[in-house]
Amino acid sequence: MPRLTFRGVTVEQVCEISESLVEQLAAVCGCDIDNFTLECVQHAAIFGGKVVPAYPFVEVAWFERGDEVRDGVALSITAHVLGLGLPEVEVAFTTYSKDAYYSNGTSFK
């Protein structure tokens, strides 16, 4: 169920790392590779009245799995994105509450 949303990374770059990244994340999280969704948001970043390259940023939306797993996920994402030749990346986590998450009208609580 973890959903990774990439910004400031091209679709082609996300495709390049997608298989090895998801395999590593599945191992870290202890789940199957089909639990992950990768999305790439293409947008214009603006600074000083001009379009500039967007800063590499990855948001992970998921159910909390603890500090050790979160650290492992962040390190894996960081290594893969930096491996593309990008100079830096930030990773942020959004945690869903099971009582506020529904699938086909059924709560996860």
DRENNUZA-534820 format. One record per residue: residue in three letters; x, y, z of N, C-alpha, C, O, CB in turn. Coordinates in steps of 0.1 Angstrom, whole numbers, plus 5000, padded with zeros to 4 digits. Last residue first. Glycine has a CB too. Layout:
BEGIN
ALAXYZXYZXYZXYZXYZ...
***
This chain:
BEGIN
LYS490249975100490449965114490049825119490149795131489650065122PHE489750025073490849945076491049915091491949845095492150005070SER486350035062487450085070488549985072488249865073486850135083THR484950015030485249945042486449995049487550015043485449795039GLY484650145005483750175016483950095029483150115038482350145011ASN486950054991485550014986484550034998483649944999485549874982SER488750125019488850055006487450005002486949915009489949945006TYR489750395039488750305034489050245021489650315012487350375034TYR490950535068491350485055490350375051490050285058492750425055ALA490750605094490350705085490650665070490650745061491050835088ASP491750395109490350425111489850535101488650555100490150475125LYS494450405102493650295097492150325099491350275090493950165104SER495950695090495350625102494450525097493550555088494650735111TYR498950735072497550725072497150655085497850575091497050635060THR501550965071501050845077499550845077498950935082501650825091THR504051065049502651095053502050965058502050865051501751165042PHE507451155049506451045051505051115055505051195064506850945061ALA509851255025508951285036507851175036507451125026508351425034VAL513051315013512051215015511151255027511751285037512651075016GLU515051494990514351495003513251385002512651374992513851635007VAL518251494974516851454974516351464988517051444998516651314968GLU520951584951520251574964518851534963518251534952520351714972PRO521951564925522851604936522251584950522951574960523251744934LEU521451274904520851394910521751434923522151344930519351374914GLY522251034895523151154893522551284898523151384895523451164878LEU520850824903520550874890521450994886521351044875519050924890GLY521650784929522250694919521950744904522550694895521850554921LEU519750934942521150994941521950914930522750964923521950984954VAL517650744941517550874935518950944932519250994921516650974943HIS518750534956518250514942518250644935518650654923516950444942ALA519250654981520350584973519950574959520750594950520750454979THR516650734989517750834987518850774978519350844969518350875001ILE515350484991514850584982516050684978516250714967513650664987SER516850375012516750314999516350404988516950414978515750195000LEU516450555033517850535028517750475014518650505006518650445038ALA513650535037514250665033515650645027516050705018514350755046VAL513550265045512850315033513450445028513750455016511350325035GLY515050275069515450185058514850225044515450225034515050045060ASP513350445084514750475081515250405069515950455060515650455093ARG511050285086511050415079512450465075512650515064510350515089VAL512050065100511550045086511550175079511950185067510149975086GLU512750195124513750115117513350095102514150115093513849975124ASP510250325133511450395129512450315121512950375111512150445142GLY507150195119508250205129509450275123509650285111508550075134ARG505150205100505850075102506950085112507749985114506350025089GLU502050355092503350355099503850215102503150125105503150435113PHE500950335060500650305074501950295081502850225076499750175075TRP501750615037501650475041501050465055500750565061503050405041ALA503450785013502150785020501950635024501950555015500950845012VAL506250965007505850825009504550835018504650885029506950745016GLU507551184983506651164995506151024995505750964985505451264993VAL510551314973509751194973508851194985509351194997510651064972PHE512151554953511351534965510551404963509851394953510551654969PRO514351764937513951624939513351594953513951624963515151534936TYR513052074926513852004935513451864937512251834938513852084949ALA512852154891512152124904513152044913513951964908510952044901PRO514452424874514352284877513752254890514052324900515752214876VAL512252704869513552644873513352494874512252444876514052714886VAL510752984854510652834856512152784858513052814851510052764843LYS510753294872511253204861510953054864510953024876512753234858GLY510253454894509553484881509953394869509553424858509753624878GLY511753334914512153464909511553494895512153564887513653464907PHE510753014905511553094914511953224908512453214896512753014920ILE508752734900508952874897509752944908509352924920507652944894ALA508252434884508752494896509152634892509752664882509952414902ALA505652254869506652364867507052414881506152454889506052474858HIS505551894870505052024872506152134870507252094868504452044887GLN504651564873505351664864504751794866503551814863505351614849VAL504951314895504251434893505151534884506151574889503751504906CYS504650984894505651084891504851214887504051214877506551044879GLU504250704916503750814908504750914905505650944914502450874914LEU504050374925504950484922504250574913503650534902506250434916THR502950154950502550244938503550354937503850424947501050294940PHE503249824963503749964961503250024948502949964938505249954960ASN502549564964501949654974502249804971501749894977502349614988ASP503949404948502749464942501949544952500849604949501849354938ILE506049304963506249414954505049484949505049604946507149374943ASP504949224997505149194983505349324975504949434979503949124978CYS506949305027505649285019505949255005507149255001504749415021GLY508949415044508449275046507049255039506149195045508249255061CYS510249645040508949655046508349515049507349505057507949725037VAL512649555027512649645040511349635047511349625059513049785036ALA511549425005512349355015512449425028512349365039513849335009ALA510249634992509549524997510249445007509649395017509149434985LEU512549794986511449844996510649735001510249725013510649954989GLN513749634967514449664979513449714990513549675002515549774977GLU511849634947512249504953512949534966512749454976513249434943VAL511649904941510449834947510849704953510349664964509349814937LEU514249954931513750024942512649944949512649924961513250164939SER514349794908515249764919514749834932514949784943516649804915GLU512149914893512149774897513049744909512649674918512649684885SER512750194891511450144897511649994902511249964913510350154887ILE514750334879514950284892513850204898513950144909515350394902GLU513550404854514950344855515250274868515850174869515950454852CYS511250534861511150404854512550334855512550204858510850414839VAL512350774870511550684879511450544873511650444881510150744882GLN513450864846514350834857513650744867514250654873514750964864GLU511150914831512150814826513050774838513450654839512950874815VAL509851114846509250984844510250874840510250764845508050984834THR512251284866511551264854510851124854511251034862512451274842VAL511851464895512451344890511651314877510451314878512551224900GLY510251644908511651684904512451574899513751584899512351754916ARG508651404927508651544921510051574918510951544926507951644931PHE506851104933508151174929507851304923506951324915508951084920THR505350924957505051034947506351104945506951164955503951124952LEU504550604966505650704965505250804954505050764942506950624962ARG502550444988502550514976503650614976503650704985501150584974PRO502150125003502950245003502850314989503050244979504350225007MET500849885000500050005000500850135000500350234997499150005012
***
